[in-house]
Amino acid sequence: MSLIQKYVAIGPESTGKSTLCQNLADYFQTKWCPEFARTYLESHGKEYTYNDLLTIAHGQIDAEDAYTRDVIRKNQHDLLIIDTDMHVMRVWCEYVFGNCHKFILDQIAQRDYAGYLLCAPDLPWEADPLREYPDQKIRNELFLYYKELISSQKSPWIVIEGNYEKRISTAINFIEKGKDIL
């Protein structure tokens, strides 16, 4: 089995994570794993409970594992781009409900990623029926929360900021440097 390098885009809402993942997958000619929460909320409604977040976390893990198996099976790439991981689920749980499921914390400790792309809230807010926090002060607060969380883990990370061209360029350079280390 080949070694797959996984890079995860995380950060507050409306920071270009999905667009970045799609652009990176296109550039590197690989696959990207979309955020499961969007699919879940589109089919179950915007209102969610603490236990829904556990269901979403399981769905995200299942999706990531399925995409990983697909990349390995096809043996075409050694790279997978992921939109969202358990750090995002932790932030949701703790910010909204003041608590986090043990499963999510365990997955954070167990999963290994080549790097994190922390998307800054410096893009204009884009309204979306599933988004909750358009206030820039809250977006900045959430960004700092993400930064604190990933600063204390072992995978390398970088802040992705600026316009879309700068974001993709920064992310490509970060991933290419990581691939050179392997």
C-alpha positions in Angstrom: 0.0 0.0 0.0 1.3 3.4 -0.9 1.7 6.2 1.5 -1.0 8.9 1.1 -0.2 12.4 2.2 -3.4 14.1 3.5 -3.7 17.9 3.7 -6.7 19.4 5.5 -8.3 22.8 5.0 -9.8 24.1 8.2 -11.1 27.4 9.5 -14.2 29.4 10.1 -17.2 29.5 7.7 -16.9 31.4 4.4 -13.1 31.3 4.3 -12.8 29.6 1.0 -12.0 26.1 2.2 -14.1 24.2 -0.4 -12.9 26.4 -3.2 -9.3 25.9 -2.1 -9.7 22.1 -1.9 -11.2 21.9 -5.4 -8.4 24.1 -6.8 -5.7 22.1 -5.1 -7.2 18.8 -6.3 -7.3 20.2 -9.9 -3.7 21.5 -9.7 -2.3 18.2 -8.3 -4.7 16.1 -10.4 -6.0 14.2 -7.4 -9.1 13.8 -5.4 -10.6 15.9 -2.6 -12.9 14.9 0.2 -15.8 17.4 0.6 -17.1 18.4 4.0 -19.7 15.9 5.1 -21.6 18.4 7.3 -22.9 20.3 4.2 -24.5 17.1 2.8 -25.9 16.2 6.2 -27.4 19.6 6.9 -28.8 20.0 3.4 -30.8 16.8 3.9 -31.6 17.1 7.6 -32.1 20.9 8.0 -29.9 23.7 9.4 -30.9 23.1 13.0 -28.6 20.6 14.7 -28.1 19.1 18.1 -25.0 18.1 20.0 -25.6 14.5 19.0 -26.0 15.5 15.4 -22.4 16.7 15.5 -21.3 13.2 16.5 -23.2 11.8 13.5 -21.6 14.4 11.3 -18.2 13.5 12.7 -18.7 9.8 11.9 -19.8 10.8 8.4 -16.7 12.9 7.9 -14.4 10.1 9.0 -16.2 7.6 6.8 -16.0 9.9 3.8 -12.3 10.6 4.4 -11.6 6.9 4.8 -13.5 6.1 1.6 -11.6 8.7 -0.4 -8.3 7.4 1.0 -9.2 3.8 0.0 -10.2 5.1 -3.5 -6.9 6.9 -3.9 -4.9 3.8 -2.7 -7.0 1.4 -4.9 -6.5 3.4 -8.0 -2.8 3.9 -7.1 -2.7 7.1 -9.2 -1.9 9.7 -6.6 -0.1 10.0 -3.2 -2.1 13.0 -2.2 -5.6 13.6 -0.8 -7.0 17.0 -0.1 -9.6 17.1 2.7 -12.2 19.8 3.4 -12.6 19.7 7.2 -11.5 17.3 9.9 -12.2 16.6 13.6 -10.7 19.9 14.7 -13.6 21.6 12.9 -16.0 19.2 14.7 -14.3 20.0 18.0 -14.7 23.7 17.4 -18.4 23.3 16.5 -19.1 21.2 19.6 -17.2 23.4 22.0 -18.3 26.8 20.6 -22.0 25.9 20.2 -22.5 23.4 23.1 -19.5 23.9 25.4 -18.5 20.3 25.3 -17.0 17.8 22.8 -17.6 14.1 22.2 -14.9 11.8 23.2 -15.0 10.1 19.8 -14.0 13.4 18.1 -11.1 14.0 20.6 -9.9 10.4 20.1 -9.9 10.9 16.3 -7.9 14.1 16.6 -5.3 12.2 18.6 -5.3 9.1 16.3 -5.4 10.6 12.8 -2.2 11.7 11.1 -2.0 14.5 8.4 0.8 15.8 6.3 -0.3 19.3 7.0 -3.1 21.8 7.7 -4.2 24.8 5.7 -5.8 27.2 8.2 -8.0 29.5 6.2 -8.2 33.1 7.5 -11.4 35.0 7.6 -10.1 37.8 5.4 -12.4 37.0 2.4 -15.7 38.8 2.2 -18.6 36.9 3.9 -20.7 35.0 1.4 -24.3 34.3 2.5 -25.3 30.7 2.5 -28.4 29.2 4.1 -26.2 26.8 6.2 -23.8 29.4 7.5 -24.3 30.8 11.0 -21.7 33.4 11.9 -21.5 36.4 9.4 -20.2 38.7 12.2 -16.5 39.5 11.5 -15.7 39.6 15.2 -17.0 36.0 15.7 -15.2 34.8 12.6 -11.9 36.3 13.9 -12.6 34.7 17.3 -13.1 31.3 15.7 -10.0 31.7 13.6 -7.9 32.2 16.7 -9.6 29.2 18.3 -8.5 27.0 15.3 -5.0 28.5 15.4 -4.6 27.7 19.1 -5.8 24.1 18.5 -3.5 23.3 15.6 -0.6 25.0 17.2 -0.5 22.3 19.8 -0.5 19.3 17.5 2.4 17.8 15.6 1.4 18.2 11.9 2.8 21.3 10.1 0.4 24.0 9.3 0.2 27.3 7.5 -2.2 30.2 7.5 -3.9 30.7 4.1 -4.9 34.3 3.5 -5.3 37.0 0.9 -7.1 36.8 -2.4 -7.9 33.5 -4.1 -4.7 33.5 -6.2 -2.5 34.1 -3.2 -4.3 31.4 -1.2 -3.9 28.7 -3.9 -0.2 29.8 -4.4 0.6 29.6 -0.7 -1.2 26.2 -0.4 0.6 24.7 -3.4 4.0 25.9 -2.2 3.3 24.4 1.3 2.2 21.0 -0.1 5.1 20.9 -2.6 7.5 21.5 0.2 5.8 18.7 2.2 6.0 16.3 -0.7 9.8 17.1 -1.0 10.3 16.0 2.6 8.7 12.6 2.0 
